[in-house]
Amino acid sequence: EADIYQTPRYLVIGTGKKITLECSQTMGHDKMYWYQQDPGMELHLIHYSYGVNSTEKGDLSSESTVSRIRTEHFPLTLESARPSHTSQYLCASRAQGRYEQYFGPGTRLTVT
Amino acid sequence: AQKVTQAQTEISVVEKEDVTLDCVYETRDTTYYLFWYKQPPSGELVFLIRRNSFDEQNEISGRYSWNFQKSTSSFNFTITASQVVDSAVYFCALSENRDDKIIFGKGTRLHILP
């Protein structure tokens, strides 16, 4: 089982601010994922990475960007937050050769 | 195209009752993987089980059991003698062999009433 950490857990921020949501895992997993979860519960994949220097856009278009400079670190950045970005953001990782993903505790973002 | 359908949006049962969460999936692959996740009020998704398409054996883990039937493309989850701590949103999910992504159903919110 992976140890995945997300910070902050909760964030309230004003419109137009730049924010970075942190995600780190300690298991050396190559594959990492970011999901956006709306209040209606549905999960949407917004970014994923196969490894260092690899990033791909997910199924849901997002104004956020990601980077993968180190295996254990997969931060998500919003250059200019808007109220429509209010959501829960979940980070996950997966080991090579396995198919289940392990999730972090999530970041609940509110943009006022 | 792959798809996961959880027709039950919300279920409420009284504690100690048994409850079954339904999951129907669609895929064109012959090799695929099915999952169940639990999301308690704290928000984290907790991995419960993975099932491979070539293994139709049902599984039991304590009060939890899973019924996988390829003939009906279903992967149902039963909680026996439910407890208040089982209250959560439960997601069924699917991953095809050639894909690194997981497709999630829309989730079933389960309320266990004391």
Interface residues (C-beta under 8 A of the other chain):
Chain A: E1 K31 Y33 G40 M41 E42 L43 L45 Y48 Y50 G58 D59 Q88 L90 A92 R94 Y99 E100 Q101 Y102 F103 G104 P105 G106 R108
Chain B: Y33 F35 Y37 Q39 S42 G43 E44 L45 V46 F47 R50 V89 F91 S95 D100 K101 I102 F104 K106 G107 R109
